[in-house]
């Protein structure tokens, strides 16, 4: 391929490109589009890429790349590639811009053949009829745009024709499959036997090879591969990967047979573990009717969890009340316009948090109160003792106020601060008496 032999675009090619572009221009107005056509350059079959653009109702076009069938290099002009934006084309010669871009030139430059070979539909595929050696290549069945790639494969792996005529064009560029066909007639027969399934679904090449060598169904091998990848990558399924480490394939086939998925099985596993079932036993590990036993175990889990939660809630309320009772009688100060009421149960914290728009009803304050790590007092006015005003968190261990906030975490006034100090003094004195100090 020689750059000095690159010829202008034939008129009939321009007409075909313009016709093909009529539809694309509706979808991509103002954007650069790309098409290609086949021709010869110094006796070599080449593909010429043409850029097209519409500006102010003017249809512009130009050659931007030339790739040869047997060339290691390609020729490029007025085009550059950006890793983020993709290909850009300069249009100075066509009058579509005021100054040339840095990559525009009147001469063709060269690059590695694998570059600048962008997606561009071929408008004259019948040109290949001029090459007798491709008569039986089945290239006419190839619907992709990379015609040169197909012909290169054909010259190296003539068995690509076999795949195309069998309707297995989706696997035409798999070197592993092509090589196996070339050396193993039994594999070629196996492909024909499973042709309908291979056409219907897209299978990984390694799945095809493993299914052929082991005799296992394609769908089973494909499912095993997909689940194996999913189980190895997703942290949420790590425990399944551990549980079925030694019989993963059996587990995958079980999921397929039961028409379920690893996430449903994970929920079933959690329920069984909570209920204390032995998951090494097949009756628990592989229940014969998974959907039925999944629902049974989930119901049992919910019931057991509700009972445990109720017991824990009851114990929490009892501990909470016991702590609150220790500090009753410390809330009132006759000289102050404010009173302090210690929380009596977790529900009091929830109500206080909701009305004052802060987090005392959440974030585990009820647990900390029950453990006597934090005491929660509600500051109210004597005139409105039931209306939330300011909330105090006091630490008996540190013997200091941790937080003191009003509505939406606002800071209280000096009167509330004095009331808070009075409460702290009483709590400290009460602690000293209990400790015998």
C-alpha positions as CSV (number, residue, x, y, z in Angstrom):
1,X,0.0,0.0,0.0
2,X,1.4,3.4,-1.0
3,X,0.1,6.8,0.0
4,X,0.9,8.3,-3.3
5,X,-1.6,5.9,-4.9
6,X,-4.5,6.8,-2.7
7,X,-7.1,8.0,-5.2
8,X,-10.0,10.4,-4.7
9,X,-13.4,9.0,-3.7
10,X,-15.3,7.7,-6.8
11,X,-18.5,9.5,-7.5
12,X,-20.6,6.4,-7.2
13,X,-19.2,5.9,-3.7
14,X,-20.0,9.5,-2.7
15,X,-23.6,8.9,-3.9
16,X,-23.8,5.7,-1.8
17,X,-22.4,7.3,1.3
18,X,-24.7,10.3,1.0
19,X,-27.7,7.9,0.7
20,X,-26.6,5.9,3.7
21,X,-26.0,9.1,5.7
22,X,-29.5,10.4,5.0
23,X,-30.9,8.3,7.8
24,X,-27.9,8.7,10.2
25,X,-28.0,12.5,9.9
26,X,-31.5,12.4,11.4
27,X,-30.1,10.7,14.5
28,X,-26.7,12.5,14.6
29,X,-27.3,16.1,13.2
30,X,-24.1,18.2,13.4
31,X,-21.9,15.3,14.5
32,X,-19.2,13.7,12.4
33,X,-20.2,10.3,11.0
34,X,-18.0,7.6,9.4
35,X,-18.4,5.3,6.4
36,X,-16.0,3.2,4.4
37,X,-15.5,1.6,1.0
38,X,-13.3,-1.1,-0.5
39,X,-10.9,-0.5,-3.3
40,X,-7.4,-1.4,-4.5
41,X,-4.1,0.4,-3.8
42,X,-1.0,-0.9,-5.6
43,X,-2.8,-4.2,-6.1
44,X,-3.8,-4.6,-2.4
45,X,-7.3,-4.7,-1.1
46,X,-7.8,-1.6,1.1
47,X,-10.6,-0.1,3.1
48,X,-10.9,3.7,3.0
49,X,-12.7,5.5,5.8
50,X,-14.6,8.6,5.0
51,X,-15.7,11.3,7.5
52,X,-19.0,13.1,6.9
53,X,-20.5,16.2,8.5
54,X,-23.4,18.5,7.9
55,X,-22.9,22.3,8.5
56,X,-25.4,24.9,7.7
57,X,-27.2,22.4,5.5
58,X,-24.0,21.8,3.6
59,X,-23.0,18.2,3.3
60,X,-19.2,17.8,3.8
61,X,-17.0,14.7,3.3
62,X,-13.4,13.7,3.2
63,X,-11.0,10.6,3.4
64,X,-9.4,10.3,6.8
65,X,-7.9,6.8,7.0
66,X,-6.8,3.9,4.7
67,X,-6.2,0.4,5.9
68,X,-4.7,-2.4,3.8
69,X,-5.5,-6.1,4.0
70,X,-1.8,-7.1,4.3
71,X,-0.2,-3.9,5.6
72,X,1.3,-3.3,9.0
73,X,0.6,0.4,8.8
74,X,-2.4,2.6,7.9
75,X,-2.5,6.1,6.6
76,X,-4.3,8.9,8.4
77,X,-5.1,12.5,7.6
78,X,-6.9,15.3,9.4
79,X,-8.0,13.0,12.3
80,X,-6.9,12.5,15.9
81,X,-7.9,10.2,18.7
82,X,-8.7,11.4,22.3
83,X,-9.0,8.8,25.0
84,X,-12.1,10.5,26.5
85,X,-13.7,12.2,23.5
86,X,-12.9,9.7,20.8
87,X,-12.1,10.6,17.2
88,X,-11.9,14.3,16.1
89,X,-11.8,15.4,12.5
90,X,-10.6,18.8,11.2
91,X,-12.7,20.5,8.5
92,X,-10.5,23.5,7.5
93,X,-10.2,22.6,3.8
94,X,-14.0,22.3,3.6
95,X,-14.5,25.7,5.0
96,X,-16.2,24.5,8.2
97,X,-13.7,26.2,10.5
98,X,-11.6,29.4,10.5
99,X,-8.2,27.8,11.2
100,X,-6.6,24.4,10.7
101,X,-6.3,22.1,13.8
102,X,-2.8,21.1,14.9
103,X,-3.4,17.6,13.5
104,X,-4.6,18.7,10.0
105,X,-2.2,18.3,7.1
106,X,-2.2,18.3,3.3
107,X,-0.2,15.1,3.4
108,X,-1.1,11.6,4.6
109,X,0.7,10.5,7.8
110,X,1.1,6.9,8.9
111,X,0.3,4.9,12.1
112,X,0.1,1.3,13.3
113,X,-2.5,-0.7,11.4
114,X,-4.6,-1.3,14.6
115,X,-5.2,2.4,15.1
116,X,-7.8,4.7,13.5
117,X,-9.8,1.6,12.3
118,X,-13.0,3.0,13.7
119,X,-16.6,1.7,13.2
120,X,-17.6,2.6,9.7
121,X,-20.2,0.7,7.6
122,X,-18.9,-0.5,4.2
123,X,-21.0,0.8,1.3
124,X,-19.7,-1.4,-1.5
125,X,-19.3,-4.9,-0.1
126,X,-19.9,-6.3,-3.6
127,X,-16.4,-5.1,-4.5
128,X,-15.1,-8.4,-3.0
129,X,-16.5,-10.2,-6.0
130,X,-13.5,-9.1,-7.9
131,X,-11.3,-11.4,-5.8
132,X,-11.8,-15.0,-6.9
133,X,-9.8,-16.4,-3.9
134,X,-12.5,-15.1,-1.5
135,X,-15.3,-16.8,-3.5
136,X,-15.7,-19.5,-0.8
137,X,-14.8,-17.4,2.2
138,X,-18.5,-16.9,3.2
139,X,-17.6,-13.2,3.7
140,X,-20.9,-12.4,2.2
141,X,-22.5,-13.9,5.3
142,X,-20.4,-11.6,7.6
143,X,-22.5,-8.7,8.7
144,X,-19.9,-6.8,10.6
145,X,-18.0,-3.8,9.3
146,X,-14.4,-5.2,9.9
147,X,-14.2,-6.9,6.5
148,X,-10.4,-6.9,6.4
149,X,-10.2,-8.6,9.8
150,X,-12.6,-11.3,8.5
151,X,-10.5,-11.9,5.4
152,X,-7.3,-12.0,7.4
153,X,-8.8,-14.7,9.6
154,X,-10.0,-16.6,6.5
155,X,-6.5,-16.7,5.1
156,X,-5.1,-18.1,8.3
157,X,-8.1,-20.2,9.4
158,X,-10.1,-21.3,6.3
159,X,-12.5,-23.1,8.7
160,X,-14.1,-19.8,9.5
161,X,-16.2,-20.5,6.4
162,X,-17.6,-23.6,8.3
163,X,-18.7,-21.4,11.2
164,X,-20.3,-18.8,9.0
165,X,-22.3,-21.3,6.9
166,X,-23.4,-23.1,10.1
167,X,-24.9,-19.8,11.4
168,X,-22.2,-19.6,14.1
169,X,-20.8,-16.2,13.0
170,X,-20.8,-15.0,16.7
171,X,-17.8,-17.3,17.3
172,X,-16.0,-16.6,14.0
173,X,-13.2,-14.7,15.5
174,X,-12.4,-17.2,18.2
175,X,-8.9,-18.6,17.4
176,X,-9.4,-21.4,19.9
177,X,-12.5,-22.7,18.2
178,X,-11.1,-22.2,14.7
179,X,-7.9,-24.2,15.7
180,X,-10.0,-27.0,17.3
181,X,-12.1,-27.3,14.1
182,X,-9.0,-27.5,12.0
183,X,-7.5,-30.4,13.9
184,X,-10.6,-32.2,15.3
185,X,-13.4,-33.4,13.1
186,X,-15.3,-34.7,16.1
187,X,-15.4,-31.1,17.5
188,X,-16.8,-29.9,14.2
189,X,-19.6,-32.5,14.4
190,X,-20.3,-31.6,18.0
191,X,-20.7,-27.9,16.9
192,X,-23.3,-29.0,14.3
193,X,-25.1,-31.1,16.8
194,X,-25.4,-28.2,19.3
195,X,-25.8,-25.6,16.6
196,X,-29.3,-24.5,17.5
197,X,-28.4,-24.0,21.1
198,X,-25.2,-22.1,20.3
199,X,-27.1,-19.8,17.9
200,X,-29.9,-19.2,20.4
201,X,-27.7,-18.2,23.4
202,X,-24.2,-16.6,23.5
203,X,-21.8,-18.9,25.2
204,X,-18.3,-18.2,26.4
205,X,-15.6,-19.9,24.4
206,X,-14.2,-21.7,27.4
207,X,-17.7,-22.9,28.2
208,X,-18.0,-24.4,24.7
209,X,-14.6,-26.1,25.0
210,X,-15.4,-27.5,28.4
211,X,-18.8,-28.7,27.4
212,X,-17.3,-30.5,24.4
213,X,-14.6,-32.2,26.4
214,X,-16.7,-33.2,29.4
215,X,-20.0,-34.0,27.7
216,X,-21.9,-31.8,30.1
217,X,-24.8,-29.6,28.9
218,X,-23.8,-26.2,27.6
219,X,-26.3,-24.4,29.8
220,X,-25.0,-26.1,32.9
221,X,-21.4,-25.3,32.2
222,X,-22.3,-21.7,31.4
223,X,-24.3,-21.3,34.6
224,X,-21.4,-22.8,36.6
225,X,-19.0,-20.3,35.1
226,X,-21.3,-17.3,35.7
227,X,-22.1,-18.2,39.3
228,X,-18.4,-19.0,40.0
229,X,-17.5,-15.5,38.8
230,X,-20.3,-14.0,40.8
231,X,-19.4,-15.9,44.0
232,X,-15.7,-15.0,43.7
233,X,-16.3,-11.3,43.2
234,X,-19.3,-10.3,45.4
235,X,-18.5,-9.8,49.1
236,X,-22.2,-10.4,50.0
237,X,-21.9,-14.0,48.7
238,X,-18.6,-14.8,50.5
239,X,-20.2,-17.2,53.0
240,X,-21.7,-19.3,50.1
241,X,-18.2,-19.5,48.5
242,X,-16.9,-20.8,51.8
243,X,-19.8,-23.2,52.5
244,X,-19.7,-24.8,49.0
245,X,-15.9,-24.6,48.5
246,X,-15.6,-28.3,47.7
247,X,-18.9,-28.8,45.8
248,X,-19.5,-25.5,44.1
249,X,-20.5,-27.1,40.8
250,X,-23.1,-29.3,42.5
251,X,-24.4,-26.2,44.3
252,X,-24.7,-24.3,41.0
253,X,-26.6,-27.1,39.3
254,X,-28.9,-27.3,42.3
255,X,-29.7,-23.6,42.0
256,X,-30.5,-24.1,38.3
257,X,-32.7,-27.2,39.0
258,X,-34.6,-25.3,41.7
259,X,-34.9,-22.2,39.5
260,X,-33.5,-19.9,42.2
261,X,-30.5,-17.7,42.7
262,X,-27.6,-17.4,45.2
263,X,-29.2,-14.4,47.0
264,X,-32.4,-16.3,47.9
265,X,-30.2,-19.2,49.0
266,X,-28.1,-16.8,51.2
267,X,-31.4,-15.6,52.9
268,X,-32.3,-19.3,53.4
269,X,-28.9,-20.0,54.9
270,X,-29.1,-17.1,57.3
271,X,-32.4,-18.3,58.5
272,X,-31.1,-21.9,59.0
273,X,-28.1,-20.7,60.8
274,X,-30.2,-18.5,63.1
275,X,-32.4,-21.5,63.9
276,X,-29.3,-23.6,64.6
277,X,-29.8,-26.2,61.8
278,X,-26.9,-28.4,60.7
279,X,-26.0,-27.2,57.2
280,X,-23.7,-30.2,56.6
281,X,-26.7,-32.4,56.3
282,X,-28.1,-32.7,52.7
283,X,-31.7,-32.3,53.8
284,X,-30.8,-28.8,55.0
285,X,-28.1,-28.1,52.5
286,X,-30.1,-29.2,49.4
287,X,-33.8,-29.3,50.3
288,X,-35.8,-31.2,47.7
289,X,-38.2,-28.3,47.2
290,X,-36.2,-25.2,47.8
291,X,-39.0,-22.6,47.4
292,X,-41.2,-24.3,49.9
293,X,-38.5,-24.8,52.5
294,X,-37.1,-21.3,51.9
295,X,-40.5,-19.9,52.9
296,X,-40.8,-22.2,55.8
297,X,-37.4,-21.4,57.2
298,X,-37.9,-17.6,56.7
299,X,-41.2,-17.8,58.5
300,X,-39.6,-19.7,61.4
301,X,-36.8,-17.2,61.5
302,X,-39.1,-14.2,61.6
303,X,-41.1,-15.8,64.4
304,X,-38.0,-16.7,66.4
305,X,-36.5,-13.3,65.8
306,X,-39.7,-11.5,66.8
307,X,-39.8,-13.5,70.1
308,X,-36.2,-12.8,70.8
309,X,-36.6,-9.1,70.0
310,X,-39.6,-8.9,72.3
311,X,-37.6,-10.5,75.1
312,X,-34.7,-8.2,74.5
313,X,-37.0,-5.2,74.3
314,X,-38.7,-6.2,77.6
315,X,-35.3,-6.6,79.2
316,X,-34.2,-3.2,77.9
317,X,-37.3,-1.5,79.3
318,X,-36.7,-3.1,82.7
319,X,-33.0,-2.0,82.8
320,X,-34.0,1.4,81.6
321,X,-36.6,1.8,84.3
322,X,-34.2,0.6,87.0
323,X,-31.6,3.2,86.0
324,X,-34.2,6.0,85.8
325,X,-35.5,5.1,89.3
326,X,-32.1,5.6,90.8
327,X,-32.1,9.3,89.8
328,X,-35.7,10.2,90.6
329,X,-36.0,13.2,93.0
330,X,-33.1,15.0,91.4
331,X,-35.1,16.8,88.8
332,X,-36.7,19.7,90.5
333,X,-35.2,23.1,91.6
334,X,-37.6,25.3,93.5
335,X,-35.6,28.5,92.7
336,X,-35.5,27.9,88.9
337,X,-38.2,28.5,86.3
338,X,-37.1,25.2,84.7
339,X,-37.5,21.6,85.8
340,X,-35.6,18.5,84.7
341,X,-37.3,15.2,84.0
342,X,-35.3,12.1,83.6
343,X,-36.4,9.8,80.7
344,X,-38.5,6.9,82.0
345,X,-38.4,4.6,79.0
346,X,-37.0,4.4,75.4
347,X,-40.3,5.7,74.0
348,X,-39.7,9.0,75.8
349,X,-36.4,9.4,74.0
350,X,-38.1,8.8,70.6
351,X,-40.7,11.4,71.3
352,X,-38.2,13.9,72.5
353,X,-36.0,13.4,69.4
354,X,-38.9,13.7,67.0
355,X,-40.3,16.9,68.6
356,X,-36.9,18.6,69.0
357,X,-35.5,17.3,65.7
358,X,-32.4,15.7,67.0
359,X,-31.0,12.2,67.4
360,X,-31.7,11.3,71.0
361,X,-34.4,8.8,69.9
362,X,-31.9,7.0,67.7
363,X,-28.2,6.2,67.6
364,X,-28.4,3.7,70.5
365,X,-29.0,6.2,73.4
366,X,-31.6,3.9,74.9
367,X,-28.9,1.1,75.1
368,X,-26.4,3.5,76.7
369,X,-29.0,4.7,79.2
370,X,-29.8,1.1,80.2
371,X,-26.1,0.4,80.7
372,X,-25.9,3.7,82.7
373,X,-23.3,5.1,80.4
374,X,-25.4,8.1,79.7
375,X,-28.4,9.7,81.5
376,X,-30.9,11.7,79.5
377,X,-32.7,14.6,81.1
378,X,-35.5,16.7,79.6
379,X,-35.4,20.4,80.5
380,X,-38.9,21.8,80.6
381,X,-40.5,25.0,81.9
382,X,-42.6,24.8,85.0
383,X,-45.5,26.3,83.1
384,X,-45.4,23.7,80.3
385,X,-43.9,20.6,81.9
386,X,-45.1,18.3,79.0
387,X,-43.6,20.4,76.2
388,X,-40.0,19.3,75.1
389,X,-37.6,22.2,75.4
390,X,-34.0,21.2,75.9
391,X,-32.3,17.8,76.1
392,X,-29.3,16.9,78.2
393,X,-26.9,13.9,78.0
394,X,-24.9,13.4,81.2
395,X,-22.1,10.9,81.7
396,X,-22.1,9.4,85.3
397,X,-18.6,7.9,84.6
398,X,-17.1,11.2,83.4
399,X,-19.3,13.2,85.7
400,X,-20.0,15.9,83.2
401,X,-22.6,17.0,80.6
402,X,-21.8,15.6,77.2
403,X,-24.5,17.4,75.2
404,X,-27.1,20.1,75.9
405,X,-29.3,21.0,72.9
406,X,-32.7,22.5,72.0
407,X,-34.7,22.3,68.9
408,X,-32.6,21.4,65.8
409,X,-29.4,21.3,68.0
410,X,-29.6,24.9,69.1
411,X,-27.7,26.1,72.2
412,X,-29.8,26.8,75.3
413,X,-29.8,30.2,77.2
414,X,-28.1,30.9,80.5
415,X,-31.1,29.9,82.6
416,X,-31.1,26.4,81.2
417,X,-27.3,26.2,81.7
418,X,-27.8,27.0,85.4
419,X,-30.5,24.4,85.7
420,X,-28.2,21.9,84.1
421,X,-25.4,22.7,86.6
422,X,-27.8,22.3,89.5
423,X,-28.8,18.8,88.2
424,X,-25.2,17.8,87.8
425,X,-24.4,18.9,91.4
426,X,-27.3,16.8,92.7
427,X,-26.2,13.8,90.7
428,X,-22.6,14.2,91.9
429,X,-23.8,14.4,95.5
430,X,-26.0,11.4,95.0
431,X,-23.1,9.4,93.6
432,X,-20.8,10.4,96.5
433,X,-23.4,9.2,99.0
434,X,-23.8,5.9,97.2
435,X,-20.0,5.5,97.1
436,X,-19.7,6.3,100.8
437,X,-17.6,9.4,100.1
